[in-house]
Amino acid sequence: MSRLTPGDIAYIEKEIGAYDEEFAAATGKSMLECAREDFPFFASLKNVRAAVVPVTGGLGLIAGFAPGVRAILEHAGCQAFVTARADAAGLGEACRRGADVVFMADDEEYIALALGGRAVSFNGAATGVAFARALALAAEGVRGKEVLVLGLGAVGLAAAKHLAEQGARVGVYDTDETRLAAATACRPEFRAAPAWRAQSHRYVLDATPVAGLLAPEHIRRGAVLSLPGIPLGADARVTGLCAAVIANPLELGTIAMLAQVLSLAEGTEGE
């Protein structure tokens, strides 16, 4: 999991509403509506208590992370709170305070747990599905269209699978040749795209941790970019060419985790 910096997320508490409006302008749906396309659930979010538990292990706390997650969950409609205590003590506090869902992250994983439903959502897969869905919405469907997916970690692989299931013609690339070979071997509908830099592309999902990976010559005017990777893989020279750009470091992935864990707890995912 890419480690966020305080600068990546400092704006979230004040600007989550404005960003969701931008997201809806690009995709036609709010972030929650986008997430519910793939992770449907029946629960009324105003009755869902969501706890965010700070975790101090590894490299330690990221300033602003827990308040940012709380702001996202409140924006989605939950009763959200950050526990006063961290780690195991914080998890215990969340239970005592009646949390239905708990969000917590260390250096390796960012997860959401449904305490009553014995369900868990992992950020990587949920984020990949949500950013793939957002790209499809902004592109007005991807069936029969060529989509390039860069990076085949948890986010990129989940995104590539989701796009293929929606009928896209998916080209994939990863600097790890073993990972790339494994992905194309187990998913024959994937097409390896080692020469992607020699072409221009209309639909791109960049799930790499490489800042500025995409250059203007890689993008066609009017392109749709979906950018879950941290740091951002495109600068203003690139985004200025695009019809739509979906990029946020934490918001869509967190809302997708919320939707997925509730869907799993209810047994409604995939319906």
VOZA-939160 format. One record per residue (C-alpha): residue number from 0; residue in three letters; chain; x, y, z. Coordinates in steps of 0.5 Angstrom, whole numbers. Layout:
<pts>
{pt NUM,'ALA','A',{X,Y,Z}};
...
</pts>
This chain:
<pts>
{pt 0,'MET','A',{0,0,0}};
{pt 1,'SER','A',{3,7,-2}};
{pt 2,'ARG','A',{4,11,4}};
{pt 3,'LEU','A',{0,18,4}};
{pt 4,'THR','A',{3,24,7}};
{pt 5,'PRO','A',{0,30,11}};
{pt 6,'GLY','A',{0,34,5}};
{pt 7,'ASP','A',{-4,29,0}};
{pt 8,'ILE','A',{-10,29,5}};
{pt 9,'ALA','A',{-10,36,9}};
{pt 10,'TYR','A',{-16,39,4}};
{pt 11,'ILE','A',{-21,33,5}};
{pt 12,'GLU','A',{-24,35,12}};
{pt 13,'LYS','A',{-26,42,9}};
{pt 14,'GLU','A',{-27,40,1}};
{pt 15,'ILE','A',{-30,33,1}};
{pt 16,'GLY','A',{-37,36,-1}};
{pt 17,'ALA','A',{-34,40,-7}};
{pt 18,'TYR','A',{-30,35,-9}};
{pt 19,'ASP','A',{-36,30,-10}};
{pt 20,'GLU','A',{-39,35,-14}};
{pt 21,'GLU','A',{-33,35,-19}};
{pt 22,'PHE','A',{-33,27,-19}};
{pt 23,'ALA','A',{-41,28,-20}};
{pt 24,'ALA','A',{-40,32,-26}};
{pt 25,'ALA','A',{-34,28,-29}};
{pt 26,'THR','A',{-38,21,-28}};
{pt 27,'GLY','A',{-46,23,-27}};
{pt 28,'LYS','A',{-46,20,-20}};
{pt 29,'SER','A',{-43,22,-13}};
{pt 30,'MET','A',{-38,17,-10}};
{pt 31,'LEU','A',{-43,13,-6}};
{pt 32,'GLU','A',{-47,12,-12}};
{pt 33,'CYS','A',{-41,10,-16}};
{pt 34,'ALA','A',{-39,5,-10}};
{pt 35,'ARG','A',{-46,2,-10}};
{pt 36,'GLU','A',{-46,0,-17}};
{pt 37,'ASP','A',{-42,-6,-15}};
{pt 38,'PHE','A',{-43,-6,-8}};
{pt 39,'PRO','A',{-50,-5,-6}};
{pt 40,'PHE','A',{-53,-5,1}};
{pt 41,'PHE','A',{-60,-4,4}};
{pt 42,'ALA','A',{-57,-1,11}};
{pt 43,'SER','A',{-59,6,12}};
{pt 44,'LEU','A',{-53,10,13}};
{pt 45,'LYS','A',{-55,15,18}};
{pt 46,'ASN','A',{-56,9,23}};
{pt 47,'VAL','A',{-49,6,21}};
{pt 48,'ARG','A',{-44,8,27}};
{pt 49,'ALA','A',{-37,8,24}};
{pt 50,'ALA','A',{-31,8,28}};
{pt 51,'VAL','A',{-24,10,26}};
{pt 52,'VAL','A',{-18,7,30}};
{pt 53,'PRO','A',{-11,10,29}};
{pt 54,'VAL','A',{-6,5,29}};
{pt 55,'THR','A',{1,7,31}};
{pt 56,'GLY','A',{5,1,29}};
{pt 57,'GLY','A',{11,1,23}};
{pt 58,'LEU','A',{12,8,21}};
{pt 59,'GLY','A',{7,11,26}};
{pt 60,'LEU','A',{1,16,25}};
{pt 61,'ILE','A',{0,20,19}};
{pt 62,'ALA','A',{-3,27,21}};
{pt 63,'GLY','A',{-10,28,19}};
{pt 64,'PHE','A',{-11,21,16}};
{pt 65,'ALA','A',{-16,19,22}};
{pt 66,'PRO','A',{-20,26,21}};
{pt 67,'GLY','A',{-20,25,14}};
{pt 68,'VAL','A',{-23,18,14}};
{pt 69,'ARG','A',{-28,21,19}};
{pt 70,'ALA','A',{-30,27,14}};
{pt 71,'ILE','A',{-31,22,9}};
{pt 72,'LEU','A',{-35,17,12}};
{pt 73,'GLU','A',{-39,23,15}};
{pt 74,'HIS','A',{-40,26,8}};
{pt 75,'ALA','A',{-43,19,6}};
{pt 76,'GLY','A',{-48,19,11}};
{pt 77,'CYS','A',{-45,15,17}};
{pt 78,'GLN','A',{-45,17,24}};
{pt 79,'ALA','A',{-37,17,25}};
{pt 80,'PHE','A',{-32,18,30}};
{pt 81,'VAL','A',{-25,17,31}};
{pt 82,'THR','A',{-23,13,38}};
{pt 83,'ALA','A',{-19,17,43}};
{pt 84,'ARG','A',{-15,11,44}};
{pt 85,'ALA','A',{-10,7,39}};
{pt 86,'ASP','A',{-9,0,37}};
{pt 87,'ALA','A',{-12,-5,40}};
{pt 88,'ALA','A',{-15,-1,46}};
{pt 89,'GLY','A',{-18,3,40}};
{pt 90,'LEU','A',{-21,-3,37}};
{pt 91,'GLY','A',{-24,-4,44}};
{pt 92,'GLU','A',{-27,3,45}};
{pt 93,'ALA','A',{-30,2,38}};
{pt 94,'CYS','A',{-34,-4,40}};
{pt 95,'ARG','A',{-36,-1,47}};
{pt 96,'ARG','A',{-38,5,43}};
{pt 97,'GLY','A',{-43,1,39}};
{pt 98,'ALA','A',{-39,2,32}};
{pt 99,'ASP','A',{-42,-3,27}};
{pt 100,'VAL','A',{-36,-1,22}};
{pt 101,'VAL','A',{-29,0,24}};
{pt 102,'PHE','A',{-23,3,19}};
{pt 103,'MET','A',{-16,2,21}};
{pt 104,'ALA','A',{-9,2,17}};
{pt 105,'ASP','A',{-2,0,18}};
{pt 106,'ASP','A',{4,0,13}};
{pt 107,'GLU','A',{1,-6,10}};
{pt 108,'GLU','A',{-6,-6,10}};
{pt 109,'TYR','A',{-12,-1,10}};
{pt 110,'ILE','A',{-19,-5,12}};
{pt 111,'ALA','A',{-26,-4,14}};
{pt 112,'LEU','A',{-29,-9,19}};
{pt 113,'ALA','A',{-36,-10,20}};
{pt 114,'LEU','A',{-36,-12,27}};
{pt 115,'GLY','A',{-43,-16,27}};
{pt 116,'GLY','A',{-43,-19,20}};
{pt 117,'ARG','A',{-36,-22,20}};
{pt 118,'ALA','A',{-34,-18,14}};
{pt 119,'VAL','A',{-28,-15,12}};
{pt 120,'SER','A',{-26,-10,6}};
{pt 121,'PHE','A',{-19,-9,3}};
{pt 122,'ASN','A',{-17,-2,1}};
{pt 123,'GLY','A',{-13,-4,-5}};
{pt 124,'ALA','A',{-19,-9,-9}};
{pt 125,'ALA','A',{-24,-4,-7}};
{pt 126,'THR','A',{-21,2,-9}};
{pt 127,'GLY','A',{-19,-2,-16}};
{pt 128,'VAL','A',{-26,-3,-17}};
{pt 129,'ALA','A',{-29,4,-16}};
{pt 130,'PHE','A',{-24,7,-20}};
{pt 131,'ALA','A',{-25,2,-26}};
{pt 132,'ARG','A',{-33,4,-25}};
{pt 133,'ALA','A',{-31,11,-25}};
{pt 134,'LEU','A',{-28,11,-31}};
{pt 135,'ALA','A',{-33,7,-34}};
{pt 136,'LEU','A',{-38,12,-32}};
{pt 137,'ALA','A',{-34,18,-35}};
{pt 138,'ALA','A',{-33,14,-41}};
{pt 139,'GLU','A',{-40,13,-42}};
{pt 140,'GLY','A',{-39,5,-42}};
{pt 141,'VAL','A',{-33,1,-44}};
{pt 142,'ARG','A',{-35,-5,-48}};
{pt 143,'GLY','A',{-31,-6,-54}};
{pt 144,'LYS','A',{-26,0,-52}};
{pt 145,'GLU','A',{-19,0,-51}};
{pt 146,'VAL','A',{-17,1,-44}};
{pt 147,'LEU','A',{-10,1,-41}};
{pt 148,'VAL','A',{-8,-1,-34}};
{pt 149,'LEU','A',{-2,1,-31}};
{pt 150,'GLY','A',{1,-2,-25}};
{pt 151,'LEU','A',{-2,-9,-23}};
{pt 152,'GLY','A',{-1,-9,-15}};
{pt 153,'ALA','A',{-8,-10,-11}};
{pt 154,'VAL','A',{-11,-4,-14}};
{pt 155,'GLY','A',{-9,-4,-21}};
{pt 156,'LEU','A',{-11,-12,-22}};
{pt 157,'ALA','A',{-18,-11,-19}};
{pt 158,'ALA','A',{-19,-5,-24}};
{pt 159,'ALA','A',{-17,-9,-30}};
{pt 160,'LYS','A',{-21,-15,-28}};
{pt 161,'HIS','A',{-27,-11,-27}};
{pt 162,'LEU','A',{-26,-7,-34}};
{pt 163,'ALA','A',{-25,-14,-37}};
{pt 164,'GLU','A',{-32,-16,-34}};
{pt 165,'GLN','A',{-35,-10,-37}};
{pt 166,'GLY','A',{-33,-12,-44}};
{pt 167,'ALA','A',{-27,-7,-45}};
{pt 168,'ARG','A',{-21,-9,-49}};
{pt 169,'VAL','A',{-16,-9,-43}};
{pt 170,'GLY','A',{-8,-7,-44}};
{pt 171,'VAL','A',{-4,-8,-38}};
{pt 172,'TYR','A',{3,-6,-36}};
{pt 173,'ASP','A',{8,-7,-30}};
{pt 174,'THR','A',{15,-6,-29}};
{pt 175,'ASP','A',{15,-13,-26}};
{pt 176,'GLU','A',{16,-18,-31}};
{pt 177,'THR','A',{14,-23,-27}};
{pt 178,'ARG','A',{8,-20,-24}};
{pt 179,'LEU','A',{6,-18,-32}};
{pt 180,'ALA','A',{7,-25,-34}};
{pt 181,'ALA','A',{3,-28,-28}};
{pt 182,'ALA','A',{-3,-23,-30}};
{pt 183,'THR','A',{-4,-25,-37}};
{pt 184,'ALA','A',{-3,-32,-36}};
{pt 185,'CYS','A',{-9,-33,-31}};
{pt 186,'ARG','A',{-13,-28,-35}};
{pt 187,'PRO','A',{-12,-29,-42}};
{pt 188,'GLU','A',{-17,-23,-44}};
{pt 189,'PHE','A',{-11,-18,-42}};
{pt 190,'ARG','A',{-6,-16,-47}};
{pt 191,'ALA','A',{1,-14,-45}};
{pt 192,'ALA','A',{3,-7,-47}};
{pt 193,'PRO','A',{10,-7,-46}};
{pt 194,'ALA','A',{10,-1,-51}};
{pt 195,'TRP','A',{5,3,-49}};
{pt 196,'ARG','A',{9,9,-49}};
{pt 197,'ALA','A',{10,9,-56}};
{pt 198,'GLN','A',{2,10,-57}};
{pt 199,'SER','A',{-3,15,-55}};
{pt 200,'HIS','A',{-9,13,-51}};
{pt 201,'ARG','A',{-16,15,-50}};
{pt 202,'TYR','A',{-18,11,-43}};
{pt 203,'VAL','A',{-12,10,-38}};
{pt 204,'LEU','A',{-12,8,-31}};
{pt 205,'ASP','A',{-6,9,-27}};
{pt 206,'ALA','A',{-5,5,-21}};
{pt 207,'THR','A',{3,6,-20}};
{pt 208,'PRO','A',{6,10,-15}};
{pt 209,'VAL','A',{10,14,-20}};
{pt 210,'ALA','A',{9,21,-20}};
{pt 211,'GLY','A',{9,24,-27}};
{pt 212,'LEU','A',{9,18,-31}};
{pt 213,'LEU','A',{4,20,-36}};
{pt 214,'ALA','A',{7,25,-41}};
{pt 215,'PRO','A',{2,29,-46}};
{pt 216,'GLU','A',{5,25,-52}};
{pt 217,'HIS','A',{1,19,-48}};
{pt 218,'ILE','A',{-6,22,-48}};
{pt 219,'ARG','A',{-11,23,-54}};
{pt 220,'ARG','A',{-14,30,-53}};
{pt 221,'GLY','A',{-21,28,-50}};
{pt 222,'ALA','A',{-18,22,-46}};
{pt 223,'VAL','A',{-21,20,-39}};
{pt 224,'LEU','A',{-16,18,-34}};
{pt 225,'SER','A',{-17,15,-27}};
{pt 226,'LEU','A',{-12,16,-23}};
{pt 227,'PRO','A',{-12,12,-16}};
{pt 228,'GLY','A',{-4,12,-16}};
{pt 229,'ILE','A',{-1,16,-11}};
{pt 230,'PRO','A',{3,20,-12}};
{pt 231,'LEU','A',{-1,23,-18}};
{pt 232,'GLY','A',{1,20,-25}};
{pt 233,'ALA','A',{-1,26,-29}};
{pt 234,'ASP','A',{1,33,-29}};
{pt 235,'ALA','A',{-3,39,-31}};
{pt 236,'ARG','A',{0,39,-38}};
{pt 237,'VAL','A',{-3,32,-39}};
{pt 238,'THR','A',{-10,33,-35}};
{pt 239,'GLY','A',{-11,39,-39}};
{pt 240,'LEU','A',{-12,35,-45}};
{pt 241,'CYS','A',{-17,31,-42}};
{pt 242,'ALA','A',{-25,30,-42}};
{pt 243,'ALA','A',{-25,28,-35}};
{pt 244,'VAL','A',{-20,26,-30}};
{pt 245,'ILE','A',{-22,22,-23}};
{pt 246,'ALA','A',{-16,23,-18}};
{pt 247,'ASN','A',{-17,23,-11}};
{pt 248,'PRO','A',{-12,20,-5}};
{pt 249,'LEU','A',{-17,17,0}};
{pt 250,'GLU','A',{-24,19,-2}};
{pt 251,'LEU','A',{-27,14,-7}};
{pt 252,'GLY','A',{-23,8,-4}};
{pt 253,'THR','A',{-26,9,3}};
{pt 254,'ILE','A',{-33,10,1}};
{pt 255,'ALA','A',{-32,4,-4}};
{pt 256,'MET','A',{-30,0,3}};
{pt 257,'LEU','A',{-36,2,7}};
{pt 258,'ALA','A',{-40,0,1}};
{pt 259,'GLN','A',{-37,-7,0}};
{pt 260,'VAL','A',{-36,-8,8}};
{pt 261,'LEU','A',{-44,-7,9}};
{pt 262,'SER','A',{-45,-11,2}};
{pt 263,'LEU','A',{-41,-17,5}};
{pt 264,'ALA','A',{-44,-17,12}};
{pt 265,'GLU','A',{-51,-17,8}};
{pt 266,'GLY','A',{-49,-22,3}};
{pt 267,'THR','A',{-51,-17,-2}};
{pt 268,'GLU','A',{-45,-16,-6}};
{pt 269,'GLY','A',{-46,-18,-13}};
{pt 270,'GLU','A',{-53,-18,-13}};
</pts>
